[in-house]
């Protein structure tokens, strides 16, 4: 295949992935909607609750008999289970198309390279690893409830990438043409994907705390506060050592190779370190001070905000970052003491 054919394949594959992610989102939303009990059943539940409190409850529509209610509940349970499985299958298909797009992007370059040369490619790769981490941890941490949030997030990110960040395939700049790029970026995006899942669990903790526990409706799908808190902690505990490896080990080594300095106080490096400090404080507070629940969730969300600001915001708001070649605006990057033109990314 020619380079042009690989690039076309990449563009088509990301389009197909976006369609399947959207279909998965619709299926999971239908799954959540199917969990809502029929009106008569909700009225019967309210009547029973009122009678239990000693009040007078008036039925407004003849609730179904016990046999009919059980059959309806069983049918609804089967429908929810089917939609859940279908949504996961569609997400797996979308993830496969997502991967093909990344492979095609790398093969379209001459010479062939990893698909991490500009902001479009970093964004597509980052969203891919969010989905990959979700699928990998789906069973281990019972993350089925997270499906519509993850698919909705990825659909939004891919729309932004395709509409505003897309750029033509080009060779890597000298600073990026290193095997340390592979080691550094893989560890960074794996940690980013896991931190994002942990952040979603923390956000839903605050939402559930405000809404309250419920046995009916979509929020009944979301685990209890204790489970959400435990899930967030476990995912963050997994991601933190990986982020440490990316930020404090492979990043400085790569910086030394590219710029002859291990640490340059570059805005990207500073914000990566700030993110590391926030997550270190989160894990330390939980381990030593016994922070759980609301305070821990807020700290985790602050960490997620610094993470994604570093990933996207620095590239657009900083004019002095030596990492601008991976962002949304052209810049001149110093490589081993000599200026080198950066990659035009928009």
C-alpha positions in Angstrom: 0.0 0.0 0.0 1.1 3.5 -0.7 1.5 6.2 2.0 -1.6 7.9 0.6 -3.6 4.7 0.8 -2.5 4.2 4.4 -3.6 7.7 5.3 -6.9 7.2 3.6 -7.4 4.0 5.6 -6.6 5.8 8.8 -9.1 8.5 8.1 -11.8 6.0 7.1 -11.1 3.8 10.2 -11.4 6.7 12.6 -14.7 7.6 11.0 -16.0 4.0 11.4 -14.7 3.9 15.0 -16.6 7.2 15.7 -19.8 5.7 14.2 -19.5 2.5 16.3 -18.7 4.5 19.5 -21.9 6.6 18.9 -23.9 3.4 18.4 -22.5 2.0 21.6 -23.4 5.2 23.4 -27.0 5.0 22.1 -27.3 1.3 23.1 -25.9 2.1 26.6 -28.3 5.0 27.0 -31.2 2.7 26.0 -29.9 0.2 28.5 -30.0 2.8 31.3 -33.5 3.9 30.1 -34.7 0.3 30.2 -33.8 0.2 33.9 -36.6 2.7 34.7 -39.5 0.9 36.2 -43.0 1.3 34.6 -45.2 4.0 36.1 -47.6 1.6 37.8 -44.7 -0.1 39.5 -43.3 3.2 40.8 -46.7 4.1 42.1 -47.1 0.8 43.8 -43.6 1.3 45.4 -44.6 4.8 46.6 -47.9 3.4 48.0 -46.1 0.6 49.9 -43.6 3.2 51.3 -46.5 5.4 52.4 -48.3 2.6 54.1 -45.1 1.6 55.8 -44.9 5.1 57.2 -48.5 4.9 58.5 -49.8 7.2 55.8 -52.8 6.8 53.5 -51.7 5.9 49.9 -54.1 6.1 47.0 -53.4 4.1 43.9 -54.0 6.0 40.7 -54.0 3.3 38.1 -54.5 -0.2 39.2 -50.9 -1.7 39.6 -50.3 -5.0 37.9 -50.7 -8.3 39.7 -47.7 -9.8 41.4 -47.3 -12.4 38.6 -47.5 -9.8 35.9 -45.0 -7.6 37.8 -42.5 -10.4 38.2 -42.8 -11.2 34.5 -42.3 -7.6 33.5 -39.3 -7.3 35.8 -37.7 -10.4 34.4 -38.3 -9.2 30.8 -36.8 -5.8 31.7 -33.8 -7.5 33.3 -33.2 -9.6 30.2 -33.5 -6.5 28.0 -31.0 -4.6 30.1 -28.5 -7.5 30.0 -28.8 -7.8 26.3 -28.3 -4.1 25.7 -25.3 -4.1 28.0 -23.6 -7.0 26.1 -24.4 -5.4 22.7 -22.9 -2.1 23.9 -19.7 -3.8 25.0 -19.5 -5.6 21.6 -20.0 -2.3 19.7 -17.3 -0.7 21.9 -14.8 -3.5 21.1 -15.5 -3.1 17.4 -15.0 0.7 17.7 -11.8 0.2 19.6 -10.5 -2.1 16.9 -11.3 0.5 14.2 -9.6 3.1 16.5 -6.5 0.9 16.6 -6.5 0.4 12.8 -6.6 4.2 12.4 -3.5 4.6 14.6 -1.6 1.9 12.7 -2.6 3.5 9.3 -1.4 6.9 10.5 2.0 5.5 11.4 2.4 3.5 8.2 1.4 6.6 6.1 4.5 8.4 7.2 7.8 8.1 5.3 9.7 6.6 7.1 7.1 4.7 9.1 6.8 5.9 12.6 4.7 5.8 15.8 1.5 7.9 15.5 2.5 10.5 18.0 3.8 13.4 15.9 1.2 16.1 16.5 -1.8 17.1 18.6 -4.3 15.3 16.4 -2.4 12.0 16.8 -1.8 12.5 20.5 -5.6 13.2 21.0 -6.6 10.1 19.0 -4.1 8.0 20.9 -5.1 9.3 24.3 -8.8 8.6 23.7 -7.9 5.1 22.4 -6.1 4.3 25.6 -9.0 5.5 27.7 -11.2 3.0 25.9 -8.6 0.3 26.1 -8.1 0.8 29.8 -11.9 0.7 30.3 -12.2 -2.6 28.4 -9.2 -4.1 30.3 -10.6 -3.1 33.7 -14.2 -3.7 32.8 -14.6 -7.0 34.5 -12.0 -6.7 37.2 -13.5 -3.5 38.7 -17.1 -4.0 37.5 -17.1 -0.9 35.3 -20.2 -1.7 33.2 -22.0 1.4 34.8 -19.3 3.6 33.3 -20.0 2.6 29.7 -22.2 5.5 28.5 -19.8 8.0 30.2 -16.7 6.5 28.5 -18.3 6.2 25.1 -19.8 9.7 25.3 -16.4 11.1 26.3 -14.6 9.4 23.4 -17.2 10.4 20.8 -16.7 14.0 21.9 -12.9 13.9 21.9 -12.8 12.3 18.4 -15.2 14.9 17.1 -12.9 17.7 18.4 -9.8 15.9 17.0 -11.3 15.3 13.5 -12.9 18.7 13.1 -10.4 21.1 14.7 -7.1 19.2 15.2 -6.7 17.1 12.0 -3.4 17.6 10.1 -1.6 15.9 7.3 0.8 13.1 8.0 4.4 14.3 8.2 7.8 13.0 9.4 8.7 13.3 13.1 10.7 16.3 14.2 14.2 15.5 15.4 13.3 15.8 19.0 10.5 13.3 18.6 12.6 10.8 16.5 13.7 8.7 19.5 12.9 5.3 20.9 12.3 7.1 24.2 9.2 8.6 22.6 7.7 5.1 22.5 8.5 4.3 26.1 7.6 7.7 27.5 4.3 8.2 25.6 3.0 4.6 26.1 3.5 4.9 29.8 2.0 8.4 29.9 -1.1 7.5 27.9 -1.7 4.3 29.9 -1.6 6.4 33.1 -3.8 9.1 31.5 -6.4 6.5 30.5 -6.5 5.0 34.0 -6.5 8.4 35.8 -9.5 9.4 33.6 -11.4 6.3 34.7 -10.6 7.0 38.3 -11.7 10.6 37.8 -15.0 9.5 36.4 -15.6 7.3 39.4 -14.8 10.3 41.7 -17.2 12.6 39.8 -19.9 10.0 40.0 -19.2 9.7 43.7 -20.1 13.4 44.2 -23.1 13.0 41.9 -24.4 10.0 43.8 -23.8 11.6 47.1 -26.0 14.5 46.1 -28.7 12.4 44.4 -28.7 9.7 47.1 -29.0 6.0 46.9 -31.8 4.7 44.7 -33.1 1.3 43.6 -34.8 2.5 40.5 -33.8 4.4 37.4 -30.4 5.0 35.7 -28.6 6.0 38.9 -29.4 2.6 40.4 -26.8 1.3 37.9 -24.1 3.3 39.6 -22.5 1.4 42.5 -22.8 2.4 46.1 -20.7 5.3 47.5 -18.4 2.8 49.2 -17.8 0.9 45.9 -17.2 4.1 43.9 -14.7 5.3 46.5 -12.9 2.0 46.5 -12.8 1.7 42.7 -11.4 5.3 42.4 -8.7 4.5 44.9 -7.7 1.2 43.2 -7.5 2.7 39.7 -5.5 5.7 40.9 -3.1 3.4 42.8 -2.5 1.5 39.6 -2.0 4.6 37.4 0.3 6.6 39.8 3.4 4.4 39.5 3.0 4.3 35.7 2.7 8.1 35.6 5.8 8.4 37.9 7.7 6.2 35.4 6.6 8.4 32.5 7.2 11.8 34.2 10.2 11.3 36.5 12.1 8.6 34.7 11.6 8.3 30.9 10.7 12.0 30.4 13.9 13.4 31.9 16.0 10.8 30.0 14.3 11.7 26.8 14.8 15.4 27.6 18.5 14.9 28.1 18.8 13.1 24.8 16.9 15.8 22.9 18.1 19.0 24.7 21.1 17.9 26.8 19.3 18.7 30.0 17.3 16.4 32.2 14.9 19.1 33.5 14.2 22.4 31.7 11.3 23.9 33.8 9.3 23.8 30.6 5.6 24.5 31.2 4.7 20.9 30.0 7.2 19.5 32.5 6.0 21.7 35.3 2.4 20.8 34.9 3.2 17.1 34.6 5.0 17.5 37.9 2.0 19.4 39.4 -0.2 16.5 38.4 2.2 14.1 40.0 2.1 16.1 43.2 -1.7 16.2 43.3 -2.0 12.5 42.8 0.8 11.8 45.3 -1.1 13.9 47.8 -4.3 12.0 47.1 -2.7 8.6 47.7 -0.8 9.8 50.7 -3.8 11.4 52.3 -5.8 8.2 51.9 -3.0 6.0 53.2 -2.0 8.1 56.2 -4.8 10.5 57.1 -7.6 8.2 56.2 -9.1 10.5 53.6 -12.1 8.9 52.0 -15.3 9.9 50.3 -16.0 13.5 49.4 -12.6 15.1 50.2 -10.7 12.3 48.3 -13.0 12.6 45.3 -12.5 16.4 45.1 -8.7 16.0 45.2 -8.9 13.3 42.5 -10.9 15.6 40.3 -8.4 18.4 40.8 -5.7 15.9 39.6 -7.8 15.0 36.6 -8.2 18.7 35.7 -4.4 19.3 35.9 -3.8 16.2 33.8 -6.0 17.2 30.9 -4.9 20.8 31.1 -1.3 19.6 30.7 -2.3 17.3 27.9 -4.2 19.9 25.8 -4.2 23.4 27.5 -0.4 23.9 27.6 -0.2 23.4 23.8 -2.6 26.3 23.3 -1.9 28.7 26.1 1.9 28.5 26.4 4.2 30.3 24.0 7.4 29.2 25.6 7.0 25.4 25.8 9.6 23.4 24.0 6.8 20.8 23.6 4.9 23.1 21.2 5.9 20.8 18.2 3.3 18.4 19.7 0.7 21.0 20.1 -1.7 23.1 18.0 0.6 25.8 16.9 3.9 25.9 15.1 7.0 26.8 17.0 10.8 26.7 16.9 12.2 23.9 19.1 15.7 23.7 20.4 17.3 20.3 19.7 20.7 19.6 21.2 21.5 23.3 21.5 20.5 24.2 17.9 17.2 25.6 16.7 15.2 23.2 14.6 11.9 23.9 12.9 8.9 22.2 14.5 6.1 20.3 12.8 3.2 22.3 11.5 0.3 20.7 13.2 -2.6 22.8 12.1 
